[in-house]
Amino acid sequence: MAGMGGAAPVNGGASGKGQALLPFVILLFFAWGFSTCLVDLVAPALKSLFSLTNFEAGLTQFAFFIGYAVVSLPASFLLSKLGYLRTVVVGLLIMMVGCLMFAPAANAGVYEGFLAALFVLASGITILQVAANPLVAILGKSETASARLTFAQFLNSFGTFLAPFVGSALILSHIEKAPDPATLTAVQLAAVRHTQAQAVQTPYLIIAGVLLALAVLFWMLRKNTAAPQAEKAVGVGEMLGMLKYPRLAFAVLCIFVYVGAEVAIGTYMTSYLTQSNTLGLSLANAGKMVAFYWGGAMVGRLVGSFVLAKVSPGKVLSVASLAAIVLILVSAFSVGPQAGYALIAIGFFNSIMFPTIFTLGIEGMGHRTPQASGLLCMAIVGGALIPPATGFLGDHFGLGLAFLLPAACYLVIAAFGWSARKPAPALFVQDELTTAPAE
């Protein structure tokens, strides 16, 4: 099918002044991509630091992604109240607070402190996603919404590509150089853990400074740039009632399983690649290899932004999901480099999944798009539940077989893509796009 199945929630495109905002909004995708991917490096670091099992290490992702379940619905109300740009500023400031919380967690050397910091960080990212994802879809022609959001996700992937290199250099290299805890006294072990914890906080303190600069930028933009108005908030019951629309409900399920699968693979890839039956790498080098998993998504999103402008997004989504399943099966039932590189290659096929599921989900939602966006972002909580479940399976059956759980997730996504291969009907009437006056 020519054109896009993932239509934006408006008729027509944004005004020229509104479109001028698009590059600044897309910049946000890089910021939260970098911050999110860094958790993949924090998990193995804290596993070593606090001698955790795979399941316990997966709780870092639980603490991070549970924020989406808790904050997504309030974020949609915040968006309705404050508008897009002020909501972005709030999200950036909350992210900054979460990053700053790594300092007291590191000084205290308390695992739960890191979990709390990750939760607050994720809360800010959730608010950003609820505002930025639909805003990118709105600021342009409806026919190219999926392609535009995929390009924005390209910058998101660029952030996830850089994060493993930074995390390996600033975090894992310090963890790996630490002496064997069994050879240390209690006092020595406490001192070593304090030093290692300090390494974990460093990149987040740098990120906090960048987030503050972005918050100032968007606070200034609110006066000079026209942005689409968000609709009035609705009650929680009414919002959840939107799940009666099958396509949106299926999309919510797919966001849940997609994020869970993607994060589960990223979380345990470092440990998987250190195993002698895969690549047998050192911890720091294995952490750097995670960059190629996310780098594949970056390349795939660049390619996908062109492919999705010409081919039915639903069909592309199905093919990408089936390819991911094949790669997991190859990895799970083989050994050596083939097993390791097959898992890394999944990143390329992950590339178009989130933006395509998202735009297919909000298609036809019209003025109810902010509520639909809140539901879809709430489903990102899959990243809190599926990684620990994968870790539990890894503790009992090995990580290779544990990745069959993400494979089942991709099967669900393939079914959704095929069911959404045709455009959805408009369920709500959407007025012509208006712009907010200077605030």
For each residue, the residues with C-beta under 8 A, 3 or more apart:
1: 5 311 312 421 422
2: 310
3: 143 309
4: 7 142 143 144 145 146 147 308 309 313 359
5: 1 146 312 313 314 360 363 420 421 422 423 424
6: 137 145 146 149 308 313 355 356 358 359 360 362 363
7: 4 142 143 145 359 363 364 423 424
8: 137 138 140 141 142 145 359
9: 134 137 138 142 362 363 365 366 367 369 372 430
10: 13 14 138 142 228 366 430 432 433
11: 142 430 432 433
12: 141 142 432 433
13: 10 19 139 140 141 142 433
14: 10 18 19 22 138 139 140 228 433 435
15: 18 19 226 433 435
16: 19 20
17: 20 21 225 226 435
18: 14 15 21 139 225 226 227 228 433 435
19: 13 14 15 16 22 139 140
20: 16 17 23 225
21: 17 18 24 25 135 139 221 225 226 227
22: 14 19 25 26 136 139 140
23: 20 26 27
24: 21 27 28 217 218 221 225
25: 21 22 28 88 132 135 136 139 152
26: 22 23 29 30 136 151 152 155
27: 23 24 30 31 155 214
28: 24 25 31 32 88 92 128 132 214
29: 26 32 33 132 152 153 155 156 159
30: 26 27 33 34 155 156 158 159
31: 27 28 34 35 92 95 128 159 207 210 211 214
32: 28 29 35 36 95 125 128 129 156 159
33: 29 30 36 37 155 156 157 158 159 160 163
34: 30 31 37 38 159 160 162 163 166 207
35: 31 32 38 39 95 99 121 125 159 163 207
36: 32 33 39 64 125 160
37: 33 34 40 41 159 160 163 164 167 266 290 294
38: 34 35 41 42 163 166 167 203 204 207
39: 35 36 42 43 60 61 64 118 267
40: 37 43 163 164 167 263 266 267 269 270 290
41: 37 38 44 45 163 164 167 168 171 172 270 287 290
42: 38 39 45 46 60 114 118 167 171 200
43: 39 40 46 47 57 58 60 61 267 270
44: 41 47 48 57 172 175 270 271 283 287
45: 41 42 48 49 167 171 172 175 196 199 200
46: 42 43 49 50 52 57 60 111 114 200
47: 43 44 50 51 52 53 54 56 57 271
48: 44 45 51 175 178 196 283
49: 45 46 175 193 196 197 200
50: 46 47 56 111 193
51: 47 48 181
52: 46 47 56 57 111
53: 47 56 57 391 395
54: 47 57 58 268 271 391 392 394 395 399
55: 58 59 388 391 392 395
56: 47 50 52 53 59 391
57: 43 44 46 47 52 53 54 60 267 391
58: 43 54 55 61 62 264 267 268 387 388 389 390 391 392
59: 55 56 62 63 115 388
60: 39 42 43 46 57 63 64 114 115 118 267
61: 39 43 58 64 65 263 264 267 383 384 387 388
62: 58 59 65 66 384 385 387 388
63: 59 60 66 67 114 115 116 118 119 122 384
64: 36 39 60 61 67 118 119 121 122 383 384
65: 61 62 68 69 122 259 263 380 381 382 383 384 385
66: 62 63 69 70 119 122 381 384
67: 63 64 70 71 118 119 120 121 122 123 125 126
68: 65 71 72 122 126 377 378 379 380 381 383 384
69: 65 66 72 378 381 384
70: 66 67 74 123
71: 67 68 74 75 122 123 126 127
72: 68 69 75 76 126 130 374 375 377 378 380
73: 76 77 236 239 374 378
74: 70 71 77 78
75: 71 72 78 79 87 91 126 127 130 131 374 377
76: 72 73 79 80 130 233 239 370 371 373 374
77: 73 74 80 81 233
78: 74 75 81 82 87 90 127 130
79: 75 76 82 83 84 87 130 131 230 370 373 374
80: 76 77 230 231 232 233 370
81: 77 78 233
82: 78 79 86 87 90
83: 79 86 87 227 229 230 436 439
84: 79 87 88 131 135 227 228 230
85: 88 89 218 221 222 225 227 439
86: 82 83 89 90 222 439
87: 75 78 79 82 83 84 90 91 127 130 131 230
88: 25 28 84 85 91 92 127 128 131 132 218
89: 85 86 92 93 215 218 219 222
90: 78 82 86 87 93 94 124 127
91: 75 87 88 94 95 124 125 126 127 128 131
92: 28 31 88 89 95 96 124 128 211 212 214 215 218
93: 89 90 96 97 124 211 212 215
94: 90 91 97 98 120 123 124 127
95: 31 32 35 91 92 98 99 121 124 125 128 207 211
96: 92 93 99 100 124 208 211 212 215
97: 93 94 100 101 120 124
98: 94 95 101 117 118 119 120 121 122 123 124
99: 35 95 96 102 117 121 204 205 207 208 211
100: 96 97 103 204 205 208
101: 97 98 104 105 113 116 117 120 121
102: 99 105 106 114 117 200 201 204 205
103: 100 106 107 201 205
104: 101 107 108 113
105: 101 102 108 110 113 114 116 117 197 201
106: 102 103 109 113 114 194 197 198 200 201
107: 103 104 194 197
108: 104 105 113
109: 106 190 193 194 197
110: 105 113 114
111: 46 50 52 114 115
112: 115 116
113: 101 104 105 106 108 110 116 117
114: 42 46 60 63 102 105 106 110 111 117 118 200
115: 59 60 63 111 112 118 119
116: 63 101 105 112 113 119 120
117: 98 99 101 102 105 113 114 120 121 204
118: 39 42 60 63 64 67 98 114 115 121 122
119: 63 64 66 67 98 115 116 122 123
120: 67 94 97 98 101 116 117 123 124
121: 35 64 67 95 98 99 101 117 118 124 125 204
122: 63 64 65 66 67 68 71 98 118 119 125 126
123: 67 70 71 94 98 119 120 126 127
124: 90 91 92 93 94 95 96 97 98 120 121 127 128
125: 32 35 36 67 91 95 121 122 128 129
126: 67 68 71 72 75 91 122 123 129 130 377 380
127: 71 75 78 87 88 90 91 94 123 124 130 131
128: 28 31 32 88 91 92 95 124 125 131 132
129: 32 125 126 132 133 377 380
130: 72 75 76 78 79 87 126 127 133 134 370 373 374 377
131: 75 79 84 87 88 91 127 128 134 135
132: 25 28 29 88 128 129 135 136 152
133: 129 130 136 137 149 358 373 376 377
134: 9 130 131 137 138 362 369 370 373
135: 21 25 84 131 132 138 139 227 228
136: 22 25 26 132 133 139 140 148 149 152
137: 6 8 9 133 134 140 145 148 149 359 362 369
138: 8 9 10 14 134 135 228 369 433
139: 13 14 18 19 21 22 25 135 136 148 228
140: 8 13 14 19 22 136 137 144 145 148
141: 8 12 13 144 145
142: 4 7 8 9 10 11 12 13 145
143: 3 4 7
144: 4 140 141 147 148 309
145: 4 6 7 8 137 140 141 142 148 149 359
146: 4 5 6 149 150 308 313 355 356 359 360
147: 4 144 150 151 304 305 306 308 309
148: 136 137 139 140 144 145 151 152 305
149: 6 133 136 137 145 146 152 153 355 358 359
150: 146 147 153 154 301 304 305 308 351 352 355 356
151: 26 147 148 154 155 301 302 305
152: 25 26 29 132 136 148 149 155 156 355
153: 29 149 150 156 157 297 301 351 354 355
154: 150 151 157 158 298 301 302 305
155: 26 27 29 30 33 151 152 158 159
156: 29 30 32 33 152 153 159 160 301
157: 33 153 154 160 161 294 295 297 298 300 301 351
158: 30 33 154 155 161 162 298
159: 29 30 31 32 33 34 35 37 155 156 162 163
160: 33 34 36 37 156 157 163 164 294 297 298
161: 157 158 164 291 294 295 297 298
162: 34 158 159 165 166 291
163: 33 34 35 37 38 40 41 159 160 166 167 291 294
164: 37 40 41 160 161 167 168 287 288 289 290 291 294
165: 162 168 169 288 291
166: 34 38 162 163 169 170 203
167: 37 38 40 41 42 45 163 164 170 171 172 203 287
168: 41 164 165 171 172 173 284 285 287 288
169: 165 166 172 173 284
170: 166 167 173 174 199 202 203
171: 41 42 45 167 168 174 175 199 200 202 203 287
172: 41 44 45 167 168 169 175 176 270 283 284 287
173: 168 169 170 176 177 284
174: 170 171 177 178 195 196 199
175: 44 45 48 49 171 172 178 196 199 283
176: 172 173 282 283 284
177: 173 174
178: 48 174 175 181 192 195 196
179: 183 184 192
180: 183 184
181: 51 178 184 189 192
182:
183: 179 180
184: 179 180 181 188 189 192
185: 188 189
186: 189 190
187: 190 191
188: 184 185 191 192
189: 181 184 185 186 192 193
190: 109 186 187 193 194
191: 187 188 194 195
192: 178 179 181 184 188 189 195 196
193: 49 50 109 189 190 196 197
194: 106 107 109 190 191 197 198
195: 174 178 191 192 198 199
196: 45 48 49 174 175 178 192 193 199 200
197: 49 105 106 107 109 193 194 200 201
198: 106 194 195 201 202
199: 45 170 171 174 175 195 196 202
200: 42 45 46 49 102 106 114 171 196 197 204
201: 102 103 105 106 197 198 204 205
202: 170 171 198 199 205 206
203: 38 166 167 170 171 206 207
204: 38 99 100 102 117 121 200 201 207 208
205: 99 100 102 103 201 202 208 209
206: 202 203 209 210
207: 31 34 35 38 95 99 203 204 210 211
208: 96 99 100 204 205 211 212
209: 205 206 212 213
210: 31 206 207 213 214
211: 31 92 93 95 96 99 207 208 214 215
212: 92 93 96 208 209 215 216
213: 209 210 216 217
214: 27 28 31 92 210 211 217 218
215: 89 92 93 96 211 212 218 219
216: 212 213 219 220
217: 24 213 214 220 221
218: 24 85 88 89 92 214 215 221 222
219: 89 215 216 222
220: 216 217 223 224
221: 21 24 85 217 218 224 225
222: 85 86 89 218 219 225 227 439
223: 220 438 439
224: 220 221 438
225: 17 18 20 21 24 85 221 222
226: 15 17 18 21 435 436 437 438
227: 18 21 83 84 85 135 222 435 436
228: 10 14 18 84 135 138 139 433 434 435 436
229: 83 434 435 436
230: 79 80 83 84 87 370
231: 80 367 368 369 370 371
232: 80
233: 76 77 80 81
234: 238 239 371
235: 238 239
236: 73 239 240
237: 240 241
238: 234 235 241 242 371
239: 73 76 234 235 236 242 371 374 375
240: 236 237 243 375
241: 237 238 244
242: 238 239 245 248 368 371 372 375
243: 240 248 249 252 375
244: 241 249
245: 242 248 249 427
246: 249 250
247: 250 251 360 361 363 364 419 420 424
248: 242 243 245 251 252 361 362 365 372 375
249: 243 244 245 246 252 253
250: 246 247 253 254 361 416 419 420
251: 247 248 254 255 357 358 360 361 362 376 416 420
252: 243 248 249 255 256 361 375 376 378 379
253: 249 250 256 257 379 412 416
254: 250 251 257 258 357 361 379 412 413 416
255: 251 252 258 259 354 357 358 361 376 377 379 380 382
256: 252 253 259 260 379 380 381 382
257: 253 254 260 261 382 386 409 410 412 413
258: 254 255 261 262 350 353 354 357 382 409 410 413
259: 65 255 256 262 263 354 379 380 382 383 386
260: 256 257 263 264 382 383 385 386 387 406 409
261: 257 258 264 265 324 382 386 405 406 407 409 410
262: 258 259 265 266 350 353 354 383 406
263: 40 61 65 259 260 266 267 382 383 386 387
264: 58 61 260 261 267 268 386 387 389 390 391 403 405 406
265: 261 262 268 269 293 343 346 403 406
266: 37 40 262 263 269 290 293 294
267: 39 40 43 57 58 60 61 263 264 387 390 391
268: 54 58 264 265 271 272 387 390 391 394 399 402 403
269: 40 265 266 272 273 286 289 290 293 343 344
270: 40 41 43 44 172 273 274 283 286 287 289 290
271: 44 47 54 268 274 275 286 399
272: 268 269 275 278 286 340 343 399 400
273: 269 270 278 279 281 286 289 340 343
274: 270 271 278 279 280 281 282 283 286
275: 271 272 278 279 280 399
276: 280
277: 335 336 339 400
278: 272 273 274 275 335 336 337 339 340
279: 273 274 275 286 289 337 340
280: 274 275 276
281: 273 274 285 286 289
282: 176 274 285 286
283: 44 48 172 175 176 270 274 286 287
284: 168 169 172 173 176 287 288
285: 168 281 282 288 289
286: 269 270 271 272 273 274 279 281 282 283 289 290
287: 41 44 164 167 168 171 172 270 283 284 290
288: 164 165 168 284 285 291
289: 164 269 270 273 279 281 285 286 292 293 340 344
290: 37 40 41 164 266 269 270 286 287 293 294
291: 161 162 163 164 165 288 294 295
292: 289 295 296 344 347
293: 265 266 269 289 290 296 297 343 344 346 347
294: 37 157 160 161 163 164 266 290 291 297 298 347
295: 157 161 291 292 298 299 347
296: 292 293 299 300 344 345 346 347 348 349 350 351
297: 153 157 160 161 293 294 300 301 347 348 350 351
298: 154 157 158 160 161 294 295 301 302 351
299: 295 296 302 303 348 351
300: 157 296 297 303 304 320 347 348 349 350 351 352
301: 150 151 153 154 156 157 297 298 304 305 351 352 355
302: 151 154 298 299 305 306
303: 299 300 306 307 351
304: 147 150 300 301 307 308 316 351 352 356
305: 147 148 150 151 154 301 302 308 309
306: 147 302 303 309 310
307: 303 304 310 311 316 352
308: 4 6 146 147 150 304 305 311 313 316 352 356
309: 3 4 144 147 305 306
310: 2 306 307
311: 1 307 308 315 316
312: 1 5 315 316 421 422
313: 4 5 6 146 308 316 317 352 356 359 360 417 420
314: 5 317 318 356 360 416 417 418 419 420 421 422
315: 311 312 318 319 417 418 421
316: 304 307 308 311 312 313 319 320 352 356 417
317: 313 314 320 321 352 353 356 357 360 413 414 416 417 420
318: 314 315 321 322 413 414 415 417 418 421
319: 315 316 322 323 417
320: 300 316 317 323 324 349 350 351 352 353 417
321: 317 318 324 325 349 353 410 411 413 414 417
322: 318 319 325 326 410 414
323: 319 320 326 327 349
324: 261 320 321 327 328 346 349 350 406 407 410
325: 321 322 328 329 407 410 411 414
326: 322 323 329 330
327: 323 324 330 331 342 343 345 346 349
328: 324 325 331 332 342 343 346 403 404 406 407 410
329: 325 326 332 333 407
330: 326 327 333 334 338 339 342
331: 327 328 334 338 339 340 342 343 400 403
332: 328 329 339 400 401 403 404 407
333: 329 330 400
334: 330 331 338 339 342
335: 277 278 338 339
336: 277 278 339 340
337: 278 279 340 341
338: 330 331 334 335 341 342
339: 277 278 330 331 332 334 335 336 342 343 400
340: 272 273 278 279 289 331 336 337 343 344
341: 337 338 344 345
342: 327 328 330 331 334 338 339 345 346
343: 265 269 272 273 293 327 328 331 339 340 346 403
344: 269 289 292 293 296 340 341 347
345: 296 327 341 342 348 349
346: 265 293 296 324 327 328 342 343 349 350
347: 292 293 294 295 296 297 300 344 350 351
348: 296 297 299 300 345 351
349: 296 300 320 321 323 324 327 345 346 353
350: 258 262 296 297 300 320 324 346 347 353 354
351: 150 153 157 296 297 298 299 300 301 303 304 320 347 348
352: 150 300 301 304 307 308 313 316 317 320 355 356
353: 258 262 317 320 321 349 350 356 357 413
354: 153 255 258 259 262 350 357 358
355: 6 146 149 150 152 153 301 352 358 359
356: 6 146 150 304 308 313 314 316 317 352 353 359 360 417
357: 251 254 255 258 317 353 354 360 361 376 413 416
358: 6 133 149 251 255 354 355 361 362 373 376
359: 4 6 7 8 137 145 146 149 313 355 356 362 363
360: 5 6 146 247 251 313 314 317 356 357 363 416 420 424
361: 247 248 250 251 252 254 255 357 358 372 376
362: 6 9 134 137 248 251 358 359 365 369 372 373 376
363: 5 6 7 9 247 359 360 423 424
364: 7 247 424 425 426 427 428
365: 9 248 362 368 369 371 372 427 428
366: 9 10 369 426 427 428 429 430
367: 9 231 428 429 430 431
368: 231 242 365 371 372 427 428
369: 9 134 137 138 231 362 365 366 372 373
370: 76 79 80 130 134 230 231 373 374
371: 76 231 234 238 239 242 365 368 374 375
372: 9 242 248 361 362 365 368 369 375 376
373: 76 79 130 133 134 358 362 369 370 376 377
374: 72 73 75 76 79 130 239 370 371 377 378
375: 72 239 240 242 243 248 252 371 372 378 379
376: 133 251 252 255 357 358 361 362 372 373 379 380
377: 68 72 75 126 129 130 133 255 373 374 380
378: 68 69 72 73 252 374 375 381
379: 68 252 253 254 255 256 259 375 376 382
380: 65 68 72 126 129 255 256 259 376 377 383
381: 65 66 68 69 256 378 384 385
382: 65 255 256 257 258 259 260 261 263 379 385 386 409
383: 61 64 65 68 259 260 262 263 380 386 387
384: 61 62 63 64 65 66 68 69 381 387 388
385: 62 65 260 381 382 388 389
386: 257 259 260 261 263 264 382 383 389 390 405 406 409
387: 58 61 62 260 263 264 267 268 383 384 390 391
388: 55 58 59 61 62 384 385 391 392
389: 58 264 385 386 392 393 405
390: 58 264 267 268 386 387 393 394 402 403 405 406
391: 53 54 55 56 57 58 264 267 268 387 388 394 395 402
392: 54 55 58 388 389 395 396
393: 389 390 396 397 401 402 404 405
394: 54 268 390 391 397 398 399 402
395: 53 54 55 391 392
396: 392 393
397: 393 394 401 402
398: 394 401 402
399: 54 268 271 272 275 394 402 403
400: 272 277 331 332 333 339 403
401: 332 393 397 398 404
402: 268 390 391 393 394 397 398 399 405
403: 264 265 268 328 331 332 343 390 399 400 406 407
404: 328 332 393 401 407 408
405: 261 264 386 389 390 393 402 408 409
406: 260 261 262 264 265 324 328 386 390 403 409 410
407: 261 324 325 328 329 332 403 404 410 411
408: 404 405 411 412
409: 257 258 260 261 382 386 405 406 412 413
410: 257 258 261 321 322 324 325 328 406 407 413 414
411: 321 325 407 408 414 415
412: 253 254 257 408 409 415 416
413: 254 257 258 317 318 321 353 357 409 410 416 417
414: 317 318 321 322 325 410 411 417 418
415: 318 411 412 418 419
416: 250 251 253 254 314 317 357 360 412 413 419 420
417: 313 314 315 316 317 318 319 320 321 356 413 414 420 421
418: 314 315 318 414 415 421
419: 247 250 314 415 416
420: 5 247 250 251 313 314 317 360 416 417 424
421: 1 5 312 314 315 318 417 418
422: 1 5 312 314
423: 5 7 363
424: 5 7 247 360 363 364 420 427
425: 364
426: 364 366 429 430
427: 245 364 365 366 368 424
428: 364 365 366 367 368
429: 366 367 426
430: 9 10 11 366 367 426
431: 367 434
432: 10 11 12
433: 10 11 12 13 14 15 18 138 228
434: 228 229 431
435: 14 15 17 18 226 227 228 229
436: 83 226 227 228 229 439
437: 226
438: 223 224 226
439: 83 85 86 222 223 436
